[in-house]
């Protein structure tokens, strides 16, 4: 029991996918068929780790995917969320934190999809009937579609936890940016704090940036944004394991990056970049990535996202902030933009590069990154407003 694990698969064309294997290296056929549907979709890795946790629990309970019942899935959701009293009040993931509300929603989506996928192949069809429920559309559901008024019902997931509406549950502590800038020990680390704060980057996006992605002068050759900006490009197979979550088309033509997710860059971010490049970036680094190791045998090699997470965690502890994760900068950035833009969710969506969230999808629109409201909101967040 517990020998199942997630296996990363690197394809010849550079793509990366994920599957689940047993102790002997045999592929778990049921899981592989389901995960193959999401290969390269951005959620494949997340679903692989959610699913392997569930399959380990099935082994522990002596159950099989072919015979598991709806009540069993309810028990599992209670176990991983530690929300069921008595024996199931103990988290199933021993030694790890129980799932929060957001993770429970992800697990519910993954499990529903897994069992519906196999029901379509003729496996455990009775369970699929209990999972494949429908509900009446809400006003928000109708607003998400141009023809929403013709919708009569919507998919429902009986495994999903009750929704709790909160703007951003994991924001930075008050004054965390200034504390972290005082506590970090290098220009590279100051760059990380500044770019996470002012850019709303995911840590995988930041660690995956190449120098060619940065157009930090007015009127860059790409012609896609007049002001300083960065192109976030999804790349598989980077040496440090970093990759952008969203896959916007991009290309390198005549040495110029075009496309990807374009994110505006503040003057403070530019100053931090030049301080780092002049003081610490190694000469002759052939990989072209922005963030590098500064010490040890791997000095000059691309810096992994896990290294950045640990750096921020240590600096936060030294500064008395408690536990701080890089994604907290993103939540704080989004809230700051919303406040500066008077609640304009479209501005917040495009400033942070969200591809699809439940809140911003309620507005069917796209903001111009040169729009005056968009520009004013970012400059206020950057401290340049009146």
Rosetta blueprint (number, residue, H / E / L):
1 X L
2 X L
3 X L
4 X L
5 X E
6 X E
7 X E
8 X E
9 X E
10 X E
11 X L
12 X L
13 X L
14 X L
15 X L
16 X E
17 X E
18 X E
19 X E
20 X E
21 X E
22 X L
23 X L
24 X L
25 X L
26 X L
27 X E
28 X L
29 X H
30 X H
31 X H
32 X H
33 X H
34 X H
35 X H
36 X H
37 X H
38 X H
39 X L
40 X L
41 X L
42 X L
43 X L
44 X H
45 X H
46 X H
47 X H
48 X H
49 X H
50 X H
51 X H
52 X H
53 X H
54 X H
55 X H
56 X H
57 X H
58 X H
59 X H
60 X H
61 X H
62 X L
63 X L
64 X L
65 X L
66 X L
67 X L
68 X L
69 X L
70 X H
71 X H
72 X H
73 X H
74 X H
75 X H
76 X H
77 X H
78 X H
79 X H
80 X H
81 X H
82 X L
83 X L
84 X L
85 X L
86 X H
87 X H
88 X H
89 X H
90 X L
91 X L
92 X L
93 X L
94 X L
95 X L
96 X L
97 X L
98 X L
99 X L
100 X L
101 X H
102 X H
103 X H
104 X H
105 X H
106 X H
107 X H
108 X H
109 X H
110 X H
111 X H
112 X H
113 X H
114 X H
115 X H
116 X H
117 X H
118 X H
119 X H
120 X L
121 X L
122 X L
123 X L
124 X L
125 X H
126 X H
127 X H
128 X H
129 X H
130 X H
131 X H
132 X L
133 X E
134 X E
135 X E
136 X L
137 X L
138 X L
139 X H
140 X H
141 X H
142 X H
143 X H
144 X L
145 X L
146 X L
147 X L
148 X H
149 X H
150 X H
151 X L
152 X L
153 X L
154 X E
155 X E
156 X E
157 X L
158 X L
159 X L
160 X L
161 X L
162 X L
163 X L
164 X L
165 X L
166 X L
167 X L
168 X L
169 X L
170 X L
171 X L
172 X L
173 X L
174 X L
175 X L
176 X H
177 X H
178 X H
179 X H
180 X H
181 X H
182 X H
183 X H
184 X L
185 X L
186 X L
187 X H
188 X H
189 X H
190 X H
191 X H
192 X H
193 X H
194 X H
195 X H
196 X H
197 X H
198 X H
199 X H
200 X L
201 X L
202 X L
203 X H
204 X H
205 X H
206 X H
207 X H
208 X L
209 X L
210 X E
211 X H
212 X H
213 X H
214 X E
215 X E
216 X L
217 X L
218 X L
219 X L
220 X L
221 X L
222 X L
223 X L
224 X L
225 X L
226 X L
227 X L
228 X L
229 X E
230 X E
231 X E
232 X E
233 X L
234 X L
235 X L
236 X L
237 X L
238 X L
239 X L
240 X L
241 X L
242 X L
243 X L
244 X L
245 X L
246 X L
247 X L
248 X L
249 X L
250 X E
251 X E
252 X E
253 X E
254 X L
255 X L
256 X E
257 X E
258 X E
259 X E
260 X L
261 X E
262 X E
263 X E
264 X E
265 X L
266 X L
267 X H
268 X H
269 X H
270 X H
271 X H
272 X H
273 X H
274 X H
275 X H
276 X H
277 X H
278 X H
279 X H
280 X L
281 X L
282 X L
283 X L
284 X L
285 X L
286 X L
287 X L
288 X L
289 X E
290 X L
291 X L
292 X E
293 X L
294 X L
295 X L
296 X L
297 X L
298 X L
299 X L
300 X L
301 X L
302 X E
303 X L
304 X L
305 X H
306 X H
307 X H
308 X H
309 X H
310 X H
311 X H
312 X H
313 X H
314 X H
315 X H
316 X H
317 X H
318 X H
319 X L
320 X L
321 X L
322 X L
323 X L
324 X L
325 X L
326 X L
327 X H
328 X H
329 X H
330 X H
331 X H
332 X H
333 X H
334 X H
335 X H
336 X H
337 X H
338 X H
339 X H
340 X H
341 X L
342 X L
343 X L
344 X L
345 X H
346 X H
347 X H
348 X H
349 X H
350 X H
351 X H
352 X H
353 X L
354 X L
355 X L
356 X L
357 X L
358 X L
359 X L
360 X H
361 X H
362 X H
363 X L
364 X L
365 X L
366 X L
367 X L
368 X L
369 X L
370 X L
371 X L
372 X H
373 X H
374 X H
375 X H
376 X H
377 X H
378 X H
379 X H
380 X H
381 X H
382 X L
383 X L
384 X L
385 X L
386 X L
